[in-house]
């Protein structure tokens, strides 16, 4: 609950000028920091990824320790499981993409034929120039030559090139991720005492930031569960519609579901196109409806119920965060957009001068002269919140 500052009567023009200068100086410093973060993406992204992967994995380590396993063995099992999952996903995806790549000419030719047939039908219905427009839409021959000549690993390296550079840098970064993760998990035990020691030594109070780690841990855990269910259901639907690569589309749905708001929709396009090529428009429409039903059900019913209201970031902030972190740190930044934004929001919330930015990022309700935020389980009608929230941040009962 936040009360607005009402000191216009006591604020002098000189004070307002100093405040404006501080804001301008802060903006200039922010631009310098962002330029440094973008330039150092190859160094910072693996560390950030290792940090959030450690947050997600630490409950497993703690559970194994509670089973009276030695902490070293619990740590080793946690790291081994993470490596197995990541390596398994990468290996399966690369193998399936390599197999799918060999059939790309046939698929693209079939898509071209379907588009031309649809354009011909539209022109028969009176849409002038539909066939000519469809023929000019893509250079199908050039597209087929380009995609079939690209090596799978080169294509993956190109996709991640904005963040890591080369394919070798991608694998080197994964090694850094797991090494950093090992040391983070080793140091995780006793974090409360370290933070208290830092505070007693005259350092900042990081208690609130530590509390936010629990929220991020909950978000990442539930997001992983929802992504797994999304991939599983998508793979089952692909099998029911007789698609040739259900496992590939299931992996794609699992991975892309970590990107808020747009990831699930992007993951559905390849499966819909294959359904169109394999079985025609009826199957493609059926696949589109199936993906839509899966995403709508999980994102608007299951996920909000599990997450509760503690992630009350407005929908606009979620979309902008995906765009911003994608620009700053590439594909990995898009996957980590919400957790990174949550950390920034907590830091801003503990700043007297910039708390208003945290308020602007939140779903909120103005009652009288007070602002009530959706970060807390307040008993309010959802229609009264300012900003409806994205599907990953929809309010629900905790």
Secondary structure as UniProt FT lines:
FT   STRAND          2..3
FT   TURN            8..10
FT   HELIX           13..39
FT   HELIX           41..66
FT   TURN            67..68
FT   HELIX           71..102
FT   HELIX           104..124
FT   TURN            125..126
FT   TURN            128..129
FT   HELIX           130..137
FT   HELIX           140..149
FT   HELIX           152..159
FT   TURN            160..164
FT   HELIX           167..188
FT   TURN            189..190
FT   HELIX           191..200
FT   TURN            201..202
FT   HELIX           207..240
FT   TURN            241..242
FT   HELIX           246..256
FT   TURN            257..258
FT   TURN            260..262
FT   HELIX           263..279
FT   HELIX           281..297
FT   HELIX           298..302
FT   HELIX           303..307
FT   TURN            308..311
FT   HELIX           315..335
FT   HELIX           337..349
FT   TURN            352..354
FT   HELIX           355..361
FT   STRAND          364..367
FT   TURN            368..369
FT   STRAND          370..373
FT   TURN            374..375
FT   HELIX           382..384
FT   HELIX           391..393
//
